[in-house]
């Protein structure tokens, strides 16, 4: 891939950080003049200036009138917070540059980081009770609902869009999210409930569980749902009928989740008895937990989304495409924090990162549907 000056400034900053960290550049030492560094890196002076500005923002260097740009006195103190932050940025940029050299786009790199963070959060969330309702945070939105990898991505982008905003996340399934809205225990719910009678998603359930309430549904994405199997699909599974084989062991989603609602409806339509499916009663509360169970050999197959399979490098057999919506009551919708969240969802950056996760269609992302 051709190296562009957009990312070259990061490499220049990275090189100088390493020299500062190794002691090659000591506090008070002067950085090379901008034009000299530009000749060395075969780039424009503006690119070097951007690198120097990045280091100055991190507190590692400072400009001096008539004295050039010099390493700050505390730049080598590891306990200084600016160095810790710079070190973290350094590691993140190393990952980004490696990804770009490998032919990936910045959106794919961000999606990969999002998937990795989601995996860690999913591991840490096990057995951890939700935050108490008494916690008061400026501009807080309580999200309750179905698990999706994009929710943590929204949370991080929201904090960048509105620094005082916080999205508090609790995964309890699609039905649980709508019930939380009905009880005023959440400001926004995430749902992907398929209605067998109308062959539509979410609207019938919202109308039944929130009667007389004016709400708006915002489409987050359409996503691919299917069977997650070990790499290579060793049991050669193709469809739901294959789940009844005696050597197959399913890891299921919890009752009330949109995935479970869809699976139970399919079993009913296909006249498959849940009791005939080994592992049907073994449940997990997130798609990532399902993928992890398959990855660790606790099950031979799970039902989940494509992005979760990709996060663990597992095989995926698509079965259907579902619509995932965020549900806002009208009073919440009009608040600045809710509008900031929707701005994030509609941004090209968010859509690109979601698409890079795999198995998502963002063509209707941000679409509003009002009830009534």
N, C-alpha and C positions, 0 to 999 in steps of 0.2 A: 504494500500500500504506500502511496506517495505521502511523504511527510509534509504536512502543511504548517504554515507559521502559526495557525490557530493553536496547535498542540506543541510546536517547537518551543514556545515561551515556557511551557511547563517543564520541558526537558532541561532548559537552561536553569530555571529555578531549582529543579531537582539536583542538578550538578553542583550548584552553589550550596544548597543545603547540606549535601554530603561533605563538602569541603569544610563547612562550618562545624558539622558534627564530628568530623575526624580531627579537628584542631588545625587543619592546614590553613584555615582562615581564623585568626584570633580576634577577640574583641578589640575594636579600634582599627583593624586592618581595613584598607580601602579596597573596594571592588574595582576591577578593571574598568576603564572608561567605556561608556556605552558603545561608541563606534569601534573600539578595539574588539570588544566581545562580539559585535555584529559581524566583523570580518572573520573572526575565529569560527563562528557558527554559520557563516554564509547566509545571513538573514538581514532584515532591515533593522535600523536602530529602534524603531517603534516596538518590534518584538522583544528586544532586550529590555527596553524601558518597561514593558508590561511585566517581564519576569522580575525586574528589580522592584517594581511596585507591589507585586505579590509578596515578595520577601519582606518588604516594609510593612505591609498590612499584617503579616504574621509576627512582627516585632523582632525579626532577626537582623534587619539592617535599618539604617536611618540616613537620610540625606543631610548634608551639612553644607551651608552656603560657602562656596569657594573651596570646600574640602572634599567634594565628591560624596559617594555613598559608602558608608562604613558599617562594619559589623557592630551591633549594639553591645554594650558592656555585659549584659546578662544573657547573651545569646547562647552561651555554652552551659548555663546553669540548668541541669535536667529537671530541677523541681519547679522551674518557672512555668506558669500555665501556658504562655505563648509558645514555648518550645514543645510542650506536650501536644498542643493543638497542631503546631507545624509538623510534628512527627507523624500525627495521624493523617494530616493532609498529604504528607509525603508518601505514606503507605498507600493511601487511596489513589494518588496519582500514578504510583508505580503500577497498580492494578489496571488503571485506565489506559496507560500507555501500552502495557503488555497486551491488553485486549485489542487496542487499535492496531498494534503491529500484527496481531493475529488475524486481522481482517474483519473484526467486529466493529459495529457502530457505537457511538456514545450511548445511544438509547438501549442497545443490547447490554452494554456494560452496566448501565443503571438498573436494568431489569434483573441482571444476574445478582447484583448486590442486594436488590430488593428480595429476591427469592432466598438468598442466603440468610438475610436478616430475619425473614419470615420463618425459616426453618429453626433458627435459634430461639426466636420468641415463642414458637410453638412448643419447643422442648421445655422452655422455662415456665410456660403457662400451665403445665400439667400440675394439678393439685393446688394451684394458687387461686385463692378466692378472688372474686372481682373487687375493685376498689369500693370502699364504703360510700354510700350516697352523701355522707356528711362532708366529704372533701370539697372544698370550694376552690375552683381554679378560674381565673379570668377567661372569659370566652370559651367555656368548656362545652363540648357537644358529647353526649353519651350515645355511642353507637352500640346497639344490641342487634344481633341477627346472625346470618349465615356466614360461614368462613369463606374468605376469598383472599388470594395472595395480593390483590390490588388494594385491599383496605389499609394495610400497613404502609403501602406506597403513598396512598392519599394522605395518611397521617403525617408522614415526613414532609411531603410537599406543602401541606397546609401550614405547618409550622414555619416554613420559609415564606409563604404568602402572607401570613398574619402571625407575627412572632408571639403574640399573647394567646393564640388559639391552641386548643388541645382537643384531640379526638380520643376519648376514653373508649376502649374497645372491649366488648364482651361477646364471645361467640357462644350462642345457645341454640342455633338453628333458625330457620326462616320463620316458623310459627312462633317460636319464643320471642323473636324480635317484634313481630306484629302485636303479640300480647303485651310486651313491655310498653309499646306505644299506647295501647288501649288503657294501660294502667298508669300512664304518665311517668313511667320509669325510664324513659329514653327520649331523646330528641330526634333520633334518626334510626331507622331499621334497615337491614339488608335482607332481601328476600329473593328467592327464585322458585316459587311454588307453582307447579304445573297443575292446572285444573282439568281433570279427566273429561268432564261434561262439555266444556267449551273449547278444549284443546288450546287454551291460552295460559299465559303466565301472569301470576300476581294479582291482576285486577279483581277477579272474583273473590279471592281470599281477603284482600284489603277491604272490599265492600262489605263482606260478611263480618269481619272482626272489628272494623272501625265504622259502624253505621252512623250516618249523619255527620261524620267528620269531614271537613274539607282538607284534603291532603294532596300532595304532588308526588308523583313517581318520577324519578330521574334515572334513566337507563345508564347503568355503569358500563356494561358490555354484554355481548352474547359470548358464551363460552362453550367449549366442547366437553361433554361429559361421556365417560366410557369406562372400560375395564383397564385397570392398572395391573400389569404383570411383571415378573422379573425380566431382566434383559434377555432378549431372544425368545420370549413367550414360550418357555419349555413345554408347557402343557397344550400348546397350540389352541388356545381359547379363541372363540370367534364371536360368541353372542351369549345372551342370558341363559339359554338352554344348557350351555356347557357348565354352568355353576352347579348343576345337580350331580355331576360325576363324583364318585366316592373319594377320589384322590385330590379333589379340589377343595381348598379351604378359603372361605370368604372372610374378609374383614369389612364390616358394615358401618354405615353412618348411624348416628343416634336417631331415635324416634323424634319426629318433629322437624328434622332437617329437610330441606327441599329435595336433597338427593334421595333420602329414604322415602319420602312421599312418592317421588317418581318411580323408584324401584318397586315399591309395593303395588302401585297401580299397574306396572308392567307385568309383575308376577300374576296379578289377578286376571289381566287380559290374556296372558299366555297359559293360564290354568296351571301355574307352577306353585306348589305348596312351599311356603317358606321353611317348613320343617324338613323338607327334603334337601335343603341347601346347607351343607356343612359350614359352620361358622356364622350363620345368619344372625345369631344372637350375640356375636362379638362386635362391640361397637367402639367407634372413635368419634370425637367431636369436631375434627377438622380434616380437610383433604390431605394436608401434609402428614398428619398422624396416620392416615390410611396408607399413604405412600411409604412412610417409614416402616410400618408393620410389614409391608410386602418386601421392602428392601432388607429388613432384618430376618426374614424367613418365618415370621409369626403367622403369615398367611401366604397363600399362593396367588391370590387375586383380591383386588379391592375395587370399589366403584368410586370414581373421583374425577377431577378435572385434569385436563392435559397438562396444565402448568405444574401441578403437583408431581405428576409422573416425571416431567422434565427436570424438576428440582432434584430428583434422586436418580436420574439417568435410567429410568425404567421404561418398559414398553407400554404403549397405549393403544387400545382398540376403541375408536370412537363409536358411540351408540346414538347420541342425540346432541342437539345444540339447544341450550337453555338461555333465557334472558334473566340477567341479574339486575334488580332495581334497588335504588335507595328510596326510602319512603320518608317524607317530611310532612308533619302537620303544618298547616298554613301559618300559624303564629311563629313557628321556628323558621320556616322558609324565608321570612322577611328579615331575619336578623343578619347583621354583618358577617358573623362567623359562618353561617350557612351559605351565604352568597360567596364568601371566600372559598369555601369547599367546592362549590359548583364551578367557580372559576378555574380551580385546579383541574377538575374533571374534564372540562372542555378545552384545556390547554393542549397544544400540539405535543409538548414535552411529555405529558401524562399519557396521551394516546400512543405515542411512539414507544414508551417504556412498557405499557401494557401489551402492545402487539409483540414486543420482543420476548415476553414471557412464554409465548407459544399457546396456541389453542384459543385465542381471543379474537373476536371481531368487534372493532370499535366504530363501525360505520354509523351506529345510532347512539354512540356514547354522548351523554349530555341531553338527550331528548326528554322533554317534559310531557307528562300526562297528568291532567288534573281530574280529581274526583271531589265532589260531583261536578 
